[in-house]
Amino acid sequence: MLTSKKLEIRRSEIRENLSELAGIEKPSTDEIRKIGELDTEYRAKETQYRAALISEEEERKKAGAEIESRQETEWRNMVDDFELRQVVMSLDEGSAINGATKEIIDEMRASGGYQGMPVPYAVLETRAGETVASDQINPKAIRPTIDRIFPNSVAARLGIQRIGIARGDLSFPVATAGAVFGWADGELANVGAASKYETSERSLSPDNTGGAQMILSRKSLKQSGEGLEQSVRRDLNSVIGTELDRVVVSGTGADGQPLGTIPGAVTYGIDSTAIGAAATWAAFRTEVVAFMEANAISSASQVNLALTPAIWSDLDEALISGTAVSEWDRLTKHVGTPAVSNVIPAASAIMAANVQGIAPGYLGLYGGVDLIRDPYTKAAQGSLVLTGLVTADYTVPRGLQTRILTGLTA
């Protein structure tokens, strides 16, 4: 038992004894002396109790972190045992779900908001080390374990952070004005006028819902084992991950889509520079300097960069006069290896930085994938149509952490 707990129990006993003695109408000399002793002991125990709380603070933090870590580990272990084929066969044939799969579904249902079968996003990962029987659907390559819905995507490479949200809005207060330093220009002079601390707010809301659909043929439904699970997982992971990646960069903010980085540049306060010339390291260096002057970074290596395959080709082809060094070599020497993807709009590039632990953007994913069964649309084929509903939103907390370049011509 912790020392603080023992002291707390003793203090409680002393208070009880004092309460009994205080109720005596005419206390004797011994009882008065006893009240004094208890009062002195209580004061001493009070001081000891405060000291014990201070000394045990670190121990409490470690214990709390251990409990939290244990809970996360237990959840991950359960997710590892989640069998997606149980969900599919239950939707198709009504077969019972059991084991870890049932526990996870029951726990997610307790949060509400699902019309079909809830599936954690982590289940869509293609796990390393899984084998497939030779007589089942056999993918040619098994990808390694991934820890996010967009593992190698542009969004992840830019430092965009994914947040799991159970329900409701999630707000990010962002400081826009605060303390001002000033010098006193005389012995009795003021150091300057106080400045009001102000914040603005960015929010993630469950207003944007999209769906991934797939058709499972009768043949695939009758094939058991890992093949069906891998196929469903791969398809859902690919289509959901690709679309989330796209809306983070280019979401229109209309037609049910979240507002992405480039279309939302004005809304989010992101600087967009029209270069109107061939891509060079000098053009990107100018933006790096702008980051530094805004106190967002102190080194070019802190910048994450994403650009199109065409821009990569131009940079790699452009050699510095009289050398075998390309503009691409100069760029990667300072900012590392940029993400090259056709998710980025033509002739454009995005630069982003993580500042003081704040990501340049946040992608909120609500709950898990809501897997809904439709046995009627393709009933004549004996096929099952599955729809995986995803609710997500995106926001940029501070525009100064991102810069956009456009008009990078060949």
C-alpha positions as CSV (number, residue, x, y, z in Angstrom):
1,M,0.0,0.0,0.0
2,L,1.3,3.5,-0.8
3,T,2.4,5.6,2.1
4,S,-0.1,8.3,1.2
5,K,-2.9,5.8,1.4
6,K,-1.8,4.7,4.8
7,L,-1.6,8.3,6.0
8,E,-5.1,9.0,4.5
9,I,-6.6,6.1,6.5
10,R,-4.9,7.2,9.7
11,R,-6.2,10.8,9.2
12,S,-9.7,9.4,8.7
13,E,-9.4,7.5,12.0
14,I,-8.2,10.6,13.8
15,R,-11.1,12.6,12.5
16,E,-13.5,9.9,13.7
17,N,-12.0,9.9,17.2
18,L,-12.0,13.7,17.4
19,S,-15.7,13.7,16.3
20,E,-16.5,11.4,19.2
21,L,-14.5,13.4,21.7
22,A,-16.0,16.7,20.5
23,G,-19.5,15.3,21.2
24,I,-18.8,15.0,25.0
25,E,-20.6,17.7,26.9
26,K,-18.1,17.8,29.8
27,P,-14.8,16.2,28.8
28,S,-12.4,15.0,31.5
29,T,-8.8,16.1,31.8
30,D,-7.7,12.9,30.1
31,E,-10.2,13.5,27.3
32,I,-9.0,17.1,26.8
33,R,-5.4,15.8,26.7
34,K,-6.4,13.2,24.2
35,I,-8.0,15.8,22.0
36,G,-4.8,17.8,22.0
37,E,-2.7,14.8,21.1
38,L,-5.0,13.8,18.3
39,D,-5.0,17.3,17.0
40,T,-1.2,17.5,17.0
41,E,-1.0,14.0,15.3
42,Y,-3.5,15.1,12.7
43,R,-1.5,18.2,11.8
44,A,1.7,16.1,11.5
45,K,0.0,13.5,9.3
46,E,-1.4,16.2,7.1
47,T,2.1,17.5,6.4
48,Q,3.4,13.9,5.9
49,Y,0.5,13.2,3.5
50,R,1.3,16.2,1.3
51,A,5.0,15.1,1.2
52,A,4.0,11.6,0.3
53,L,1.8,12.8,-2.6
54,I,4.7,14.8,-4.0
55,S,7.1,11.9,-3.7
56,E,4.7,9.4,-5.2
57,E,3.7,11.6,-8.2
58,E,6.2,10.1,-10.6
59,E,5.2,6.6,-9.4
60,R,1.6,7.4,-10.1
61,K,2.4,8.7,-13.6
62,K,4.3,5.5,-14.4
63,A,1.5,3.3,-13.1
64,G,-1.1,5.3,-15.1
65,A,1.1,5.0,-18.3
66,E,1.5,1.3,-17.7
67,I,-2.3,0.8,-17.4
68,E,-2.9,2.9,-20.5
69,S,-0.2,1.0,-22.4
70,R,-1.6,-2.3,-21.3
71,Q,-5.1,-1.4,-22.5
72,E,-3.8,-0.3,-25.9
73,T,-1.7,-3.5,-26.2
74,E,-4.8,-5.7,-25.3
75,W,-6.8,-3.9,-28.0
76,R,-4.1,-4.3,-30.6
77,N,-3.9,-8.0,-29.7
78,M,-7.7,-8.4,-30.1
79,V,-7.5,-6.6,-33.5
80,D,-4.8,-9.0,-34.6
81,D,-7.3,-11.8,-33.9
82,F,-10.2,-10.1,-35.7
83,E,-11.4,-12.2,-38.7
84,L,-13.0,-10.2,-41.5
85,R,-14.2,-13.4,-43.1
86,Q,-16.5,-14.0,-40.1
87,V,-18.1,-10.6,-40.8
88,V,-18.5,-11.4,-44.5
89,M,-20.0,-14.9,-43.9
90,S,-22.3,-13.5,-41.2
91,L,-23.6,-10.8,-43.6
92,D,-24.0,-13.4,-46.3
93,E,-25.3,-16.5,-44.5
94,G,-26.1,-15.3,-41.0
95,S,-23.4,-17.4,-39.4
96,A,-22.6,-16.7,-35.8
97,I,-19.6,-14.4,-34.9
98,N,-17.4,-15.5,-32.1
99,G,-14.1,-14.9,-30.3
100,A,-12.2,-11.6,-30.5
101,T,-14.2,-10.6,-33.6
102,K,-17.4,-10.6,-31.6
103,E,-15.9,-8.8,-28.6
104,I,-14.6,-6.0,-30.9
105,I,-17.9,-5.6,-32.7
106,D,-19.9,-5.6,-29.5
107,E,-17.6,-2.9,-28.0
108,M,-17.8,-0.7,-31.1
109,R,-21.6,-1.1,-31.3
110,A,-21.8,0.2,-27.7
111,S,-20.6,3.5,-29.1
112,G,-23.6,3.5,-31.5
113,G,-23.8,4.9,-35.0
114,Y,-23.5,1.8,-37.1
115,Q,-26.2,0.4,-39.4
116,G,-24.1,-2.6,-40.5
117,M,-21.1,-4.4,-39.0
118,P,-18.5,-2.1,-37.5
119,V,-14.9,-2.9,-38.5
120,P,-11.8,-1.2,-37.0
121,Y,-9.6,0.6,-39.5
122,A,-6.6,-1.4,-38.3
123,V,-8.3,-4.6,-39.5
124,L,-7.9,-3.3,-43.1
125,E,-4.1,-3.6,-42.8
126,T,-2.5,-6.4,-44.8
127,R,-0.5,-8.2,-42.1
128,A,2.9,-9.5,-42.6
129,G,3.6,-13.2,-42.2
130,E,0.1,-14.5,-43.3
131,T,0.1,-17.5,-45.6
132,V,-2.5,-18.5,-48.1
133,A,-3.4,-22.0,-48.9
134,S,-2.6,-23.0,-52.5
135,D,-6.2,-23.8,-53.4
136,Q,-7.5,-20.4,-52.3
137,I,-7.4,-16.9,-53.7
138,N,-3.6,-16.2,-53.8
139,P,-2.4,-12.6,-54.1
140,K,1.0,-12.4,-55.8
141,A,2.5,-10.1,-53.1
142,I,1.7,-9.6,-49.4
143,R,2.5,-6.1,-48.3
144,P,4.1,-5.5,-44.9
145,T,2.2,-4.4,-41.8
146,I,1.0,-0.8,-41.9
147,D,0.1,1.4,-39.0
148,R,-2.2,3.8,-40.7
149,I,-4.9,3.8,-43.3
150,F,-2.6,5.7,-45.6
151,P,0.8,4.1,-44.8
152,N,3.0,5.3,-47.6
153,S,0.8,8.1,-48.9
154,V,1.5,11.7,-49.6
155,A,-0.6,12.7,-46.5
156,A,1.6,10.6,-44.2
157,R,4.8,11.9,-45.8
158,L,3.7,15.5,-45.4
159,G,3.2,14.8,-41.7
160,I,-0.6,14.9,-41.7
161,Q,-1.9,13.2,-38.5
162,R,-4.8,10.9,-38.3
163,I,-7.1,11.2,-35.3
164,G,-9.7,8.5,-34.3
165,I,-12.9,10.2,-33.1
166,A,-15.8,8.3,-31.4
167,R,-18.4,11.0,-32.0
168,G,-19.1,14.7,-32.0
169,D,-17.0,17.7,-33.0
170,L,-13.3,18.1,-32.2
171,S,-11.9,21.6,-31.9
172,F,-8.4,23.0,-32.1
173,P,-8.0,26.4,-30.4
174,V,-5.1,28.2,-32.2
175,A,-3.3,31.2,-30.6
176,T,-3.3,34.2,-32.9
177,A,-2.1,36.9,-30.6
178,G,-0.5,37.0,-27.2
179,A,2.4,38.3,-25.0
180,V,4.5,41.2,-26.3
181,F,8.0,42.0,-25.0
182,G,9.0,45.6,-24.5
183,W,11.9,47.5,-22.8
184,A,11.4,50.3,-20.3
185,D,13.0,53.5,-21.7
186,G,13.5,55.0,-18.2
187,E,13.8,54.1,-14.5
188,L,10.0,54.5,-13.9
189,A,8.9,53.8,-17.4
190,N,6.4,51.1,-18.4
191,V,7.8,48.0,-20.3
192,G,5.0,48.3,-22.8
193,A,1.2,47.8,-23.2
194,A,-0.3,44.4,-22.4
195,S,-1.6,42.5,-25.4
196,K,-4.8,40.5,-25.4
197,Y,-4.3,36.7,-25.8
198,E,-6.5,35.6,-28.7
199,T,-7.4,32.3,-30.3
200,S,-9.2,31.1,-33.4
201,E,-10.7,27.7,-33.7
202,R,-10.4,24.8,-36.2
203,S,-12.8,21.9,-36.0
204,L,-13.4,18.4,-37.2
205,S,-17.0,17.5,-37.7
206,P,-18.8,14.3,-38.8
207,D,-20.3,16.0,-41.8
208,N,-18.6,14.1,-44.6
209,T,-19.4,10.4,-45.3
210,G,-18.2,8.4,-48.3
211,G,-18.5,4.7,-49.2
212,A,-16.3,2.0,-50.7
213,Q,-18.3,-0.7,-52.5
214,M,-17.3,-4.1,-53.7
215,I,-19.0,-7.2,-55.1
216,L,-18.1,-10.6,-53.8
217,S,-19.0,-13.4,-56.3
218,R,-20.7,-16.6,-55.2
219,K,-17.4,-18.5,-55.9
220,S,-15.4,-16.2,-53.6
221,L,-18.0,-16.5,-50.9
222,K,-17.8,-20.2,-50.9
223,Q,-14.0,-20.2,-50.7
224,S,-12.9,-20.3,-47.1
225,G,-9.7,-19.3,-45.3
226,E,-7.3,-16.5,-45.6
227,G,-7.9,-15.9,-49.4
228,L,-11.3,-14.2,-48.9
229,E,-10.1,-12.1,-46.0
230,Q,-7.0,-10.9,-47.8
231,S,-9.0,-10.0,-50.9
232,V,-11.6,-8.0,-49.0
233,R,-9.0,-6.3,-46.8
234,R,-6.8,-5.4,-49.7
235,D,-9.6,-3.9,-51.7
236,L,-11.1,-1.8,-48.9
237,N,-7.7,-0.7,-47.7
238,S,-6.7,0.4,-51.2
239,V,-9.8,2.3,-52.2
240,I,-10.3,4.0,-48.8
241,G,-6.7,4.9,-48.4
242,T,-6.4,6.3,-51.9
243,E,-9.5,8.5,-51.5
244,L,-8.5,9.8,-48.1
245,D,-5.1,10.7,-49.5
246,R,-6.7,12.6,-52.3
247,V,-9.1,14.6,-50.2
248,V,-6.4,15.7,-47.8
249,V,-4.6,17.3,-50.8
250,S,-7.4,18.2,-53.2
251,G,-10.8,17.8,-51.4
252,T,-13.2,20.4,-52.8
253,G,-15.2,21.1,-49.6
254,A,-18.3,20.5,-51.8
255,D,-20.4,17.5,-52.8
256,G,-19.8,15.8,-49.5
257,Q,-16.0,16.1,-49.5
258,P,-13.8,17.6,-46.8
259,L,-11.9,20.8,-47.7
260,G,-8.4,19.8,-48.7
261,T,-5.1,21.6,-48.4
262,I,-4.9,23.2,-51.9
263,P,-8.5,24.2,-52.5
264,G,-8.7,25.4,-48.9
265,A,-5.5,27.5,-49.0
266,V,-7.3,30.8,-48.5
267,T,-9.6,29.4,-45.8
268,Y,-6.7,27.9,-43.9
269,G,-4.4,30.9,-44.4
270,I,-1.8,28.9,-46.4
271,D,0.6,30.9,-48.6
272,S,0.4,29.9,-52.3
273,T,3.2,31.1,-54.6
274,A,2.8,31.1,-58.4
275,I,6.4,30.3,-59.7
276,G,5.7,30.5,-63.4
277,A,9.1,28.9,-64.2
278,A,10.9,25.6,-64.3
279,A,11.2,23.8,-61.0
280,T,14.6,24.4,-59.4
281,W,16.1,24.0,-55.9
282,A,16.2,27.8,-55.7
283,A,12.4,28.0,-55.9
284,F,12.0,25.5,-53.1
285,R,14.8,27.2,-51.1
286,T,12.9,30.5,-51.2
287,E,10.0,28.8,-49.5
288,V,12.3,27.1,-46.9
289,V,13.6,30.6,-46.1
290,A,10.0,31.8,-45.6
291,F,9.4,29.0,-43.2
292,M,12.5,30.0,-41.2
293,E,11.6,33.7,-41.2
294,A,8.2,32.7,-39.8
295,N,10.1,30.8,-37.0
296,A,8.4,27.6,-38.1
297,I,11.6,25.7,-38.6
298,S,15.3,26.1,-37.9
299,S,16.6,23.6,-40.5
300,A,15.6,22.7,-44.1
301,S,15.5,19.1,-43.1
302,Q,12.4,19.8,-41.0
303,V,10.4,20.4,-44.2
304,N,8.3,17.7,-45.8
305,L,7.8,18.0,-49.6
306,A,5.4,16.4,-52.0
307,L,5.5,16.9,-55.8
308,T,4.3,15.4,-59.1
309,P,6.3,12.8,-61.1
310,A,6.7,15.4,-63.9
311,I,8.4,17.8,-61.6
312,W,10.6,15.1,-60.3
313,S,11.6,14.3,-63.9
314,D,12.4,18.0,-64.6
315,L,14.5,18.3,-61.5
316,D,16.4,15.1,-62.2
317,E,17.1,16.1,-65.8
318,A,18.3,19.6,-65.1
319,L,22.0,19.5,-64.5
320,I,24.1,22.3,-62.9
321,S,26.2,23.8,-65.6
322,G,29.6,22.0,-65.9
323,T,28.7,19.3,-63.4
324,A,26.9,16.0,-63.1
325,V,24.9,17.3,-60.2
326,S,21.1,17.7,-60.9
327,E,18.6,20.1,-59.3
328,W,17.1,17.0,-57.7
329,D,20.4,16.2,-56.0
330,R,20.6,19.7,-54.6
331,L,17.0,19.5,-53.3
332,T,17.3,16.1,-51.6
333,K,20.6,17.1,-50.0
334,H,18.7,19.6,-47.9
335,V,15.1,18.4,-47.5
336,G,15.5,14.6,-47.7
337,T,13.5,12.5,-50.1
338,P,10.2,14.1,-51.2
339,A,7.0,12.2,-51.8
340,V,6.4,11.8,-55.5
341,S,2.7,11.2,-56.4
342,N,0.1,12.0,-59.0
343,V,-2.2,12.9,-56.1
344,I,-0.6,16.4,-56.3
345,P,-2.2,18.6,-59.0
346,A,-0.1,19.1,-62.1
347,A,2.7,21.7,-61.9
348,S,2.2,22.0,-58.1
349,A,4.1,21.1,-55.0
350,I,3.3,21.2,-51.3
351,M,5.8,21.9,-48.5
352,A,4.8,21.3,-44.8
353,A,6.4,21.2,-41.4
354,N,5.6,19.9,-38.0
355,V,6.0,22.8,-35.6
356,Q,6.2,22.4,-31.8
357,G,4.5,19.0,-32.0
358,I,1.6,20.4,-34.0
359,A,1.0,18.6,-37.3
360,P,0.4,20.7,-40.5
361,G,-3.0,19.0,-40.9
362,Y,-5.4,16.7,-39.1
363,L,-7.5,14.0,-40.7
364,G,-10.3,12.9,-38.4
365,L,-11.8,9.4,-38.9
366,Y,-15.0,8.7,-37.0
367,G,-15.4,5.3,-35.4
368,G,-14.6,2.5,-37.8
369,V,-15.7,1.3,-41.2
370,D,-19.5,0.6,-41.2
371,L,-19.8,-2.5,-43.4
372,I,-23.3,-2.9,-44.8
373,R,-24.7,-5.9,-46.7
374,D,-26.7,-5.8,-49.9
375,P,-27.7,-9.3,-51.1
376,Y,-30.4,-8.0,-53.5
377,T,-28.7,-5.8,-56.1
378,K,-26.8,-8.7,-57.6
379,A,-29.2,-11.5,-56.5
380,A,-29.4,-13.0,-60.0
381,Q,-25.7,-13.6,-59.9
382,G,-25.7,-15.0,-56.4
383,S,-23.2,-12.2,-55.5
384,L,-23.0,-10.0,-52.4
385,V,-22.5,-6.3,-52.5
386,L,-20.7,-4.8,-49.5
387,T,-20.6,-1.1,-48.8
388,G,-18.0,0.3,-46.3
389,L,-19.1,3.7,-45.0
390,V,-16.4,6.0,-43.8
391,T,-17.0,9.4,-42.0
392,A,-14.1,11.7,-42.1
393,D,-13.1,15.4,-41.9
394,Y,-9.9,17.3,-42.5
395,T,-8.6,20.6,-41.2
396,V,-5.4,22.7,-41.1
397,P,-4.7,24.2,-37.7
398,R,-2.1,26.7,-38.7
399,G,-1.6,27.9,-42.2
400,L,2.0,29.0,-41.7
401,Q,3.1,25.4,-41.4
402,T,2.2,24.7,-45.1
403,R,3.3,26.4,-48.3
404,I,2.0,25.7,-51.9
405,L,3.9,26.2,-55.1
406,T,2.1,26.4,-58.4
407,G,3.0,27.0,-62.0
408,L,6.2,24.9,-62.0
409,T,6.6,24.5,-65.7
410,A,8.9,22.2,-67.6
